[in-house]
Amino acid sequence: MSAAIDQAPRQGLFFRRKRPTAGDALIATLMLALVVASAFPLVWMVLSSFKTTAESMQVPPVWIPQSPNFEAYEKVAGVINVGRSMWNSMIIATVTTAGILLTSLMAGYAFAKYRFRGRNLLFSVLIATMFLPPIVTLIPLYRIVGSLGLNASLAGVILPNLANAFGIFLMRQFIAGVPDDLIDAARMDGASEMRILFSIVAPTVTPAIAALALFAFVYHWNSYLWPLTVLQGSGDQYPIVISLSRLLSYNRGAMNTNLVMAGATLAVLPPLALFVFLQRFFVDSIVGSAVKG
């Protein structure tokens, strides 16, 4: 028997390698084309930020800068307060993401594991709010923030976004997969609901939490309309995305394209770093949702 097993790899009975087919080559080519098309704007932005003003205006365009320099980055610091703008964006994105994770975990746990009257109706109403365009709620939210005296403040930008329907839906779907027996055993041991949520449920759905954190952080880091509406006239509290608009106005006749690209490169660094950090959990969440489906 052992001799037959030893001879099996040689005969190709168990470890037969599939030969690439024309279909595999086509799929690989399409995937490579998609990767190049997706990465091209980012690569072009970074390369353009190191060009001189003359190179950024040259026609046909210069793909790779002949003499890379940090001149554009030095000019960005003179046009906008990069440090303050990045700090404002970090506060908005971080606090909002933390609030979304907390409320989504708690509400998702309630919808997934509690049985109460009107649960399905309430969850359906919650899902329906996901289909409302943000522009529809802009004026009501602005009036509410104004009535609370939070206009022209970062708190006014953060407060309406501390709960998110998509986050609650995502957490509910993943928490529903946590075994009820595990939660019942913790209750019998005297654990409180909060301890069950944060000590048992949350570690179980870590990939979903990481994915939601990434989505929320990137969305609110890049948010433009709502911060601009609330922070009218408060330039010192503008996030980096709004501050970049000053670079566009400074870009007279497309003479400082490298300056705009340098500012955009600085703005994309924190979300990119977060994605690299959470990439493993993000992939795990996609695989887990696919297996559950």
Buried (B, 14 or more C-beta within 10 A) or exposed (E): EEEEEEEEEEEEEEEEEEEEEEEEEEEEEEEEEEEEEEEEEEEEBBBBBBBBBEBBBEEEEBEEBEEEBEBBBEBBEEBBBBEBBBBBBBBBBBBBBBBBBBBBBBBBBBBBBEEEEEEEEBBEEBBEEEEEEEEEBBEEBBEBBEEEEBBBBBBBBBBBBBBBBBBBBBBBBBBBBBEEEEBEEBEEEEBEBEEBBBEBBBEBBEBBBBBBBBBBBBBBBBBEEBBBBBBEEBBEBBBBBBBBBBBEEBBEEEEBBBBBBBBBBBBBEBBEEBEEEBEEBBEBBEEBBEEEE
